[in-house]
Amino acid sequence: MSYYFDEEIGIYTFKKGHPMRPLRMKITDELIDVYGLKSQMQCSDSLALDMPDTIFYNFHSEEYIDLLKNINDDTFPLYQDQFTRFGFSADCPVPSNSKFYDFCKLYTTGSVYQANLLNDRASDITINWSGGLHHAKRQEASGFCYINDCVLAIIELLKVYDRVLYIDIDCHHGDGVEEAFLTTNRVMTCSFHKYKDFFPGTGNYDDIGFEKGKYHSVNFPLSEGIDDITYEQIFVPLIDNILEKFNPSAIVLQCGTDSLSGDKLGCFNLSVAGHGNCVKYIKGKNIPLMLLGGGGYTLRNIARAWTYETSVALGVEIPNEIPENCFQDYFYPENK
């Protein structure tokens, strides 16, 4: 089993007060480490990888990538008239300097690299919790997402695997991934999400794909407050039916944690165990599997969920008591 994390990911910020905090990745990695899980996986970071920038062009436009790469204090005025066109907004602030491009490259490199490990049969399960940024479009930032690593990873998988199933359990619809593969029958996208009056406002049950991709987009809009039992009663039979009909060669599971109870932006009522049951169920199908992160805005819940799901992927049990770690105050704020 393979695990990717780069220390540099945790130091970036979007802007003061922004709900997306890359620090969540450092907290997650710390918890995975203190539980002793990293020692049981093949771990990698960007220092061991050599990923050319041109990999982004497999999905994103060169114009868009060049903007992300070249923007800095000196070039800011040159690009200012393009910001709205490329989706920069309060949700997706204009990158403050070129270092933000490095952040995008770090999380995307992890997903593409893990896809290559699956392609080479070097691992049967790969994890990149810093990935899963599923809203970005070909040349548009959207929903806190600038580079769609999910799409780029799936494109890599398609070089080896005939059919790839993308499953999204984020509270928000995986619109960027669905849109990217809307007309192909080699990728099936399946998203469980809140619909209507909720970002991005897409993903109704009758959104089913187009042309060759017709019936290869599956959307299950859900009501707010859904709990573990109801979620499982939907998830299991639907996934079983998809596996029977589509027969995927590989699976990408986006595990956004904003579907957990108590998330700052989500509205579902899943527990860590209920969320993790989705990972457990998919793992049990014994199909090459990539696990990605995604949304999640209550830091202590994100780290607990992805650490638990790492243990599920490894097939080991971990205690409920959190070992001593560098981020104690996030898990036990009452002790402050």
C-alpha positions, 0 to 999 in steps of 0.5 A: 500500500502506498501513501503520499504526503509532502510536508510543504503542503501544510504551510500554504494558505489561501487567504486569512479567514478562508475555510480551506486550510492546508494545515489540515493535511499536516495534522492528518499526517501527524495523526497517521504517524503517531498511530504507527501507520506510516511505518506499514506503508510505502511512503513518498513525497515530492522530493522522490518524484519528477513530474513535468509541468506539462502533465497538467496540460492533459486536462487543463488549458496551457493558458490557465496553467501558465497564469497559475505558474507565472503570477506574482507581485510583478506580473499581477497587473498583466493578468488582472483582466483575466481573473474573472474569466478563470474563475477567481473569486472569494472562494478561489482567491487570486494566488498571492504569488507563484508559490501557490502554484507549487502547492497545486503541483504538490497535491496533484503530483501525488495523485498522478504518481499514485495512479502510476503505481497502480498502473505498474501494479506496484501497489493495490491501494494508494492514498493521497489525502491532499488530493481530491480537489474535484471542482476545478474545470479545464480553465476555471478555478472553482470551489476552492479547487485550482487543479483537478488532480482527480481528473489527471489521475484518472487520465493516467489510469486510463492508459492501463485500465479499460474502465475507471469508476470514480466515486465521490462521497464529498458533501458537494457534487463532484462536478469537475470530474463528471464534466471532464468525462461526460462523453466517454464510456470508459469512466463512470462517475458516481456522486453522493451529495447535497443538491439544490441551494448548495454549491455547486448546484449541479448533480440532479438524478437526471444528469446521466452523461452525454453521447457515448457517456450516456448512463455513465454519470450517476448522481444521488442527490441527498437531503441534509442530515442524512445519517450512517444507516440511511447512507449505507442503505443507499450506498451499498446497493447502488455501488453493487449495481454499478460494479455489476453493470460497469465492471470497472478495472480500477476505482478512485474514491474521493473521501471528502470529509465535509459529509461528516457531522459538525463540518463547518460547511457541510450539512450531513450527519455521518460519523467517522465510522459511517464515512469509513464504512464506504472505504471498507466496502470498496476495499472489500471488492479487491479492485485496484483502488486510489483514495483521495481527500477532498472537502473538510473544514473542521480540522479535528474531524478531517484528521480523525476520519482520514487516519481511521480510513488509512487504518481501514485500508491497511486492515489494522485496528487502531484505538479510539484514544488519540496518542500524544501528538503535536496538535493536541489542542485541536482534538482536546480544545477543552484542555486549553 
